[in-house]
Amino acid sequence: MQNELSTVSMEDVQGRTDTREISIDKVGIKAIKHPIGVVNREGSVQNTIARFSMYVNLAHHQKGTHMSRFIEVLNSECNEINLQNFGLITAGMTRRLEADSGYIEVTFPFFLRKKAPVTGVESMLDYEVTFQGQWENDQSDILVKVVTPVTSLCPCSKKISDYGAHNQRSHITITAKGSEGLWVEDLIDLVEHEASCDIYGLLKRTDEKYVTEKAYNNPKFVEDIVRDIANDLNQDSKITYYKVEAENFESIHNHSAYAMIENNKV
């Protein structure tokens, strides 16, 4: 039966001409999970599970795109990625689909091994990372987004209270475009340096004392955090564009505090 079917000529319905003369900006597959290897700053590969969305444009005269080709690209080209090869992957997908422009977004958990500040006990901490790649007019445009969890402590609460101050876990999101040499870990290091205190997967009592007191001695509003990070990004020659966002999940309110700065440096 298989041999018989292989000799039958089947019409390519997607290849028909469409007469409505309306082009489509993005068509493809969304939110498909796939195992990948992420190359880190040290050159080793970290295995993780990613969620991909892959699109191309469709000309006004084409009825449909070839959805199976996205899966072919995913399985043949996306097994090992980093910021340096992501543009080539996006370009290859666009050519494979015979399109003028293509877009890939991939989101995955990225893990770093951290040592507790006093005891040195090690544990893993996860960060959410997204690569966004677009290929158009024979040029690639790559953005990286990293969500880094940290601790923030309220300067006002510390000032007005006889003892103690309220603190919260915060998510600091940097979306950036940069030249070669930019790594995910660079953005994580920058954020953790500017927070009231960074966080850890595992802390012993002496470690907990240290991080609590460090945050108390380094209070910051969301406004302080985004300004301090923006100041660092402004001085980083590798960064050509950035958006930095801080969201504090308030411990004494049923809402978040939020601040954002965006800057296109070119």
Secondary structure, 3 states (H helix, E strand, C coil): CHHHHHCCCCCCHHHCECCCCCCEEEEEEEEEEEEEEEECCCCCEEEEEEEEEEEEEECCCECCCCHHHHHHHHHHHCCEECCCCHHHHHHHHHHHCCCCEEEEEEEEEEEEEEECCCCCCEEEEEEEEEEEEEEECCEEEEEEEEEEEEEEECHHHHHHCCCCCCEEEEEEEEEEEECCCCCHHHHHHHHHHHCCEECCCCCCHHHHHHHHHHHHCCCCCHHHHHHHHHHHHHCCCCEEEEEEEEEEECCCCCCEEEEEEEEECC
